[in-house]
Amino acid sequence: MANTANPFVIALEEHYWDAEVAQGYDSPEGRVPAIRQRLDDLGALRLKEMDEAGIDLQVLSHGAPATQRMDAATAVPVARRANDRLREAVKAHPGRFAAFACLPTADPKAAADELERAVTRLGFVGAMVHGMTNGAWFDDKRFWPVLERAQALDVPLYLHPAVPHPAVVEVYYKDYLKEFPALLTAAWGFTVETATQGIRMVLSGAFEAYPRLRIILGHLGESLPFSLWRIDMALQRGRSPTPFRDTFREHFWITTSGNFSTPALMCCVMEMGVDRILFSVDYPFVMNPPGTEWLRDLPLSREDVAKISSGNAKRLLRI
């Protein structure tokens, strides 16, 4: 049954580009003029398109790969300046924007300190990390100071995709990239890379070390909710000490960013519970109206739609 009510809507994987951060890399999507225009806009155009689609608040985050491919000496001051500028954009439009911090993960101690500064002094609601940091997975213990600080601050970390490792690109995707370039990114490469990171986070022991750590995955969990039972069964058969399915469902939240599939959502609701699902669009790589139109027509109760629309985000992010 379609839901006709219009609950408050928070979208929390909504991207922008900071000119200083983005000058160091090239993005295929960023070459599209309409997308680039929206990535650069934190004012009138963005707010107009939010209003037209019925989105009340966006949680802003930098587009991939942000500072994850910078060396430590470059990343630390660049991330700090980018976060300061993002704070000014949030302040300029009260009640319409919140923010995830950009972290200089090449220097894990500095990244933890920047997370704390962003949360305690800038009012940010967590941080987003994009794929590997110069070829290193985020579950590596060198990055655990960031996890420890996120737990202490009681804020989530959003693990967002980035282009797969060059060796993976060479072996898995190169034969089809000329004709199907999106295979490397949203069509499949992003999913494989980020789902692998989610699995590694569980197996690393990070959640035993930091039992209150909370992680967000986009795109309806990068397919992991569909596979939780099978992954868990296979790992237990191999005498894994980690109850994978239970750990994932305890520590992960998932968003709808760029994946407006009702059958996939129903799988996630059944596997994760509706309280773990957060509405997102993935703007401007995906436009707002298809997301909010889909949200309004979900075959869920009014109460559950309200949870996905904003209630769960308000609780997780304390907005």
C-alpha positions as CSV (number, residue, x, y, z in Angstrom):
1,M,0.0,0.0,0.0
2,A,1.4,3.4,-1.0
3,N,2.1,5.9,1.8
4,T,0.6,9.3,1.2
5,A,2.0,11.0,4.2
6,N,5.1,13.2,3.8
7,P,7.5,12.5,6.7
8,F,10.6,14.6,7.4
9,V,13.3,13.4,5.0
10,I,17.0,13.2,5.7
11,A,19.3,12.1,2.9
12,L,22.8,11.2,4.2
13,E,25.0,10.2,1.3
14,E,24.9,13.4,-0.6
15,H,28.1,14.6,-2.2
16,Y,29.9,17.8,-3.0
17,W,33.4,18.7,-4.1
18,D,35.8,21.0,-2.3
19,A,38.0,22.7,-4.9
20,E,41.2,22.1,-3.1
21,V,40.5,18.5,-2.4
22,A,39.3,17.7,-5.9
23,Q,42.1,19.4,-7.8
24,G,44.3,16.4,-7.2
25,Y,42.3,13.8,-9.1
26,D,40.1,13.3,-12.1
27,S,36.6,11.7,-12.0
28,P,34.6,10.5,-15.0
29,E,31.4,11.7,-13.4
30,G,33.0,15.0,-12.5
31,R,33.6,15.6,-16.2
32,V,29.9,15.7,-16.9
33,P,28.9,19.4,-16.7
34,A,25.6,18.9,-15.0
35,I,27.1,16.7,-12.3
36,R,30.1,19.0,-11.8
37,Q,27.8,22.0,-11.5
38,R,26.0,20.3,-8.7
39,L,29.1,19.0,-7.0
40,D,30.4,22.5,-6.8
41,D,27.1,24.0,-5.5
42,L,26.3,24.2,-1.8
43,G,23.6,26.8,-2.1
44,A,20.7,27.8,-4.3
45,L,20.7,25.0,-6.9
46,R,21.1,22.2,-4.3
47,L,18.4,23.7,-2.0
48,K,16.0,24.2,-4.9
49,E,16.4,20.5,-6.0
50,M,16.0,19.4,-2.4
51,D,12.8,21.4,-2.0
52,E,11.4,20.1,-5.3
53,A,12.0,16.5,-4.3
54,G,10.8,16.9,-0.7
55,I,14.2,16.5,1.0
56,D,14.4,18.5,4.2
57,L,18.1,17.9,5.2
58,Q,21.2,16.6,3.5
59,V,24.2,15.2,5.3
60,L,27.0,16.4,3.1
61,S,30.1,14.4,2.3
62,H,33.0,14.8,-0.1
63,G,32.9,12.7,-3.3
64,A,35.4,9.9,-3.8
65,P,38.3,9.5,-3.3
66,A,38.5,12.6,-1.2
67,T,41.8,12.6,0.8
68,Q,42.3,8.8,0.7
69,R,44.9,9.0,-2.1
70,M,46.9,11.9,-0.6
71,D,50.2,11.5,1.2
72,A,50.1,12.3,4.9
73,A,51.9,15.7,4.7
74,T,49.4,16.9,2.0
75,A,46.2,15.3,3.4
76,V,46.4,16.7,7.0
77,P,46.2,20.4,6.2
78,V,43.9,19.9,3.2
79,A,41.3,17.9,5.1
80,R,41.3,20.4,7.9
81,R,40.8,23.3,5.5
82,A,38.1,21.4,3.6
83,N,36.2,20.6,6.8
84,D,36.4,24.3,7.9
85,R,34.9,25.3,4.6
86,L,32.2,22.7,4.8
87,R,31.3,24.0,8.3
88,E,30.7,27.4,6.8
89,A,28.4,26.0,4.2
90,V,26.4,24.2,6.9
91,K,26.2,27.4,9.0
92,A,25.0,29.4,6.0
93,H,21.8,27.3,5.7
94,P,20.6,26.4,9.2
95,G,18.6,23.2,9.4
96,R,19.2,22.2,5.8
97,F,22.7,20.6,6.0
98,A,24.7,18.5,8.3
99,A,28.2,17.0,7.5
100,F,30.5,14.0,7.5
101,A,34.2,14.9,8.0
102,C,36.9,14.4,5.4
103,L,39.8,12.5,7.1
104,P,43.5,12.5,6.3
105,T,43.7,8.7,6.8
106,A,47.3,8.5,5.5
107,D,48.2,9.8,9.0
108,P,45.9,7.8,11.3
109,K,46.6,9.7,14.5
110,A,46.0,13.0,12.7
111,A,42.8,11.5,11.2
112,A,41.6,10.6,14.6
113,D,42.4,14.1,15.9
114,E,40.6,15.7,12.9
115,L,37.6,13.5,13.5
116,E,37.4,14.7,17.1
117,R,37.9,18.3,16.0
118,A,35.2,18.0,13.4
119,V,32.7,16.5,15.8
120,T,33.4,18.5,19.0
121,R,34.2,21.9,17.4
122,L,32.6,21.9,14.0
123,G,29.4,20.0,14.9
124,F,29.9,17.2,12.3
125,V,27.9,14.0,12.8
126,G,30.7,11.5,11.8
127,A,33.1,10.9,8.9
128,M,33.3,9.3,5.5
129,V,36.2,7.2,4.2
130,H,36.5,6.3,0.6
131,G,37.9,2.9,-0.3
132,M,41.6,2.2,0.4
133,T,44.1,4.6,1.7
134,N,46.9,4.5,-0.8
135,G,46.4,0.8,-1.3
136,A,45.8,-0.2,2.3
137,W,42.4,-1.5,3.6
138,F,40.8,0.5,6.4
139,D,40.6,-2.6,8.6
140,D,44.4,-2.6,8.9
141,K,45.4,-2.0,12.5
142,R,47.3,1.1,11.6
143,F,43.9,2.8,11.2
144,W,42.4,1.5,14.4
145,P,43.1,4.9,16.2
146,V,40.4,6.3,14.0
147,L,38.0,3.5,15.0
148,E,38.9,4.0,18.7
149,R,38.2,7.7,18.4
150,A,34.9,7.2,16.6
151,Q,33.7,4.9,19.4
152,A,34.8,7.4,22.0
153,L,33.0,10.2,20.2
154,D,29.9,7.9,19.6
155,V,29.7,8.8,15.9
156,P,29.5,6.5,12.9
157,L,32.0,6.0,10.1
158,Y,30.6,5.8,6.6
159,L,32.6,3.4,4.4
160,H,32.1,4.7,0.8
161,P,33.3,3.1,-2.4
162,A,36.3,4.3,-4.5
163,V,37.7,2.9,-7.7
164,P,39.2,-0.6,-7.1
165,H,42.9,-1.3,-6.6
166,P,44.8,-1.1,-10.0
167,A,45.7,-4.8,-9.8
168,V,42.0,-5.7,-9.5
169,V,41.1,-3.4,-12.4
170,E,43.7,-5.1,-14.6
171,V,42.5,-8.6,-13.9
172,Y,38.7,-8.2,-13.4
173,Y,37.5,-5.3,-15.5
174,K,39.9,-3.9,-18.2
175,D,38.5,-6.1,-21.0
176,Y,35.1,-4.4,-20.8
177,L,35.9,-0.8,-19.7
178,K,35.9,0.8,-23.1
179,E,32.4,-0.3,-23.8
180,F,31.0,-0.4,-20.2
181,P,33.0,2.1,-18.1
182,A,30.5,2.1,-15.3
183,L,31.4,-1.6,-14.7
184,L,34.4,-0.2,-12.8
185,T,32.3,2.0,-10.6
186,A,28.6,1.9,-9.6
187,A,27.6,-1.0,-11.8
188,W,29.9,-3.5,-10.0
189,G,33.4,-2.4,-9.1
190,F,32.3,-0.2,-6.2
191,T,30.1,-2.9,-4.8
192,V,32.8,-5.6,-4.8
193,E,35.4,-3.3,-3.3
194,T,33.2,-1.9,-0.5
195,A,31.5,-5.3,0.3
196,T,35.0,-6.7,0.7
197,Q,35.9,-3.9,3.0
198,G,32.8,-4.6,5.1
199,I,33.7,-8.3,5.4
200,R,37.3,-7.5,6.3
201,M,36.1,-5.1,9.0
202,V,34.1,-8.0,10.7
203,L,36.9,-10.5,10.3
204,S,39.6,-8.1,11.6
205,G,38.5,-8.2,15.2
206,A,37.8,-4.4,15.2
207,F,34.4,-4.9,16.7
208,E,35.7,-7.0,19.5
209,A,38.2,-4.3,20.2
210,Y,35.6,-1.5,19.8
211,P,32.3,-3.0,20.7
212,R,30.4,0.3,20.3
213,L,31.8,1.1,16.9
214,R,29.2,1.8,14.3
215,I,29.7,1.6,10.5
216,I,27.4,2.8,7.6
217,L,27.4,1.2,4.2
218,G,25.6,2.7,1.2
219,H,23.7,1.2,-1.8
220,L,21.7,-1.1,0.4
221,G,24.7,-2.6,2.1
222,E,26.7,-3.2,-1.1
223,S,24.8,-6.6,-1.5
224,L,26.0,-8.0,1.9
225,P,22.5,-8.3,3.4
226,F,21.6,-10.7,0.6
227,S,24.6,-12.8,1.4
228,L,24.8,-12.7,5.2
229,W,23.4,-16.2,5.8
230,R,25.7,-17.8,3.2
231,I,28.8,-16.0,4.4
232,D,28.1,-16.9,8.0
233,M,27.5,-20.5,7.1
234,A,30.7,-20.9,5.1
235,L,32.8,-19.2,7.7
236,Q,31.4,-21.2,10.6
237,R,32.0,-24.4,8.5
238,G,35.6,-23.2,8.5
239,R,35.5,-22.8,12.3
240,S,35.7,-19.0,12.1
241,P,35.8,-17.5,15.6
242,T,33.6,-14.7,14.4
243,P,29.8,-15.0,14.2
244,F,29.7,-13.0,11.0
245,R,26.0,-12.5,10.6
246,D,25.4,-11.4,14.1
247,T,28.4,-9.1,14.2
248,F,27.3,-7.4,10.9
249,R,23.7,-6.9,12.1
250,E,24.9,-5.4,15.4
251,H,27.5,-2.9,14.0
252,F,26.3,-1.9,10.5
253,W,23.6,0.5,9.2
254,I,22.8,0.6,5.5
255,T,21.5,3.4,3.3
256,T,19.4,3.3,0.1
257,S,21.8,5.5,-1.8
258,G,21.6,4.9,-5.5
259,N,19.6,1.6,-5.1
260,F,15.9,2.2,-5.2
261,S,14.9,-1.4,-5.6
262,T,11.9,-2.5,-3.5
263,P,12.7,-6.2,-3.6
264,A,16.3,-5.5,-2.5
265,L,15.0,-3.2,0.3
266,M,12.6,-5.9,1.5
267,C,15.5,-8.3,1.8
268,C,17.4,-5.8,3.8
269,V,14.4,-5.2,6.1
270,M,14.0,-8.9,6.7
271,E,17.8,-9.5,7.3
272,M,18.8,-6.3,9.1
273,G,15.5,-4.9,10.6
274,V,13.9,-1.6,9.5
275,D,15.7,0.3,12.3
276,R,19.1,-0.2,10.5
277,I,18.0,1.3,7.2
278,L,18.5,5.0,6.3
279,F,17.3,7.0,3.3
280,S,19.9,8.4,0.9
281,V,20.0,9.4,-2.7
282,D,23.7,9.6,-3.7
283,Y,23.1,13.1,-5.2
284,P,24.3,14.4,-7.6
285,F,25.4,11.1,-9.2
286,V,21.8,10.1,-8.8
287,M,19.1,12.7,-8.9
288,N,16.7,13.3,-6.0
289,P,13.2,12.8,-7.4
290,P,13.5,9.0,-8.2
291,G,14.6,8.5,-4.6
292,T,11.8,10.4,-2.9
293,E,9.1,9.1,-5.2
294,W,10.2,5.5,-4.5
295,L,10.3,6.2,-0.8
296,R,6.7,7.5,-0.8
297,D,5.5,4.4,-2.6
298,L,7.1,1.7,-0.4
299,P,4.9,-1.2,0.7
300,L,5.6,-0.5,4.3
301,S,3.7,0.9,7.2
302,R,3.7,4.7,7.8
303,E,5.7,4.1,10.9
304,D,8.4,2.2,9.0
305,V,8.6,4.7,6.2
306,A,9.1,7.4,8.8
307,K,11.9,5.5,10.3
308,I,13.7,5.1,7.0
309,S,12.9,8.7,6.0
310,S,14.5,10.3,9.0
311,G,13.8,8.6,12.3
312,N,16.7,6.2,12.2
313,A,19.1,8.9,11.0
314,K,18.0,11.2,13.8
315,R,18.8,8.5,16.4
316,L,22.1,7.4,14.8
317,L,23.4,10.8,14.1
318,R,21.7,12.6,16.9
319,I,20.3,15.2,14.5
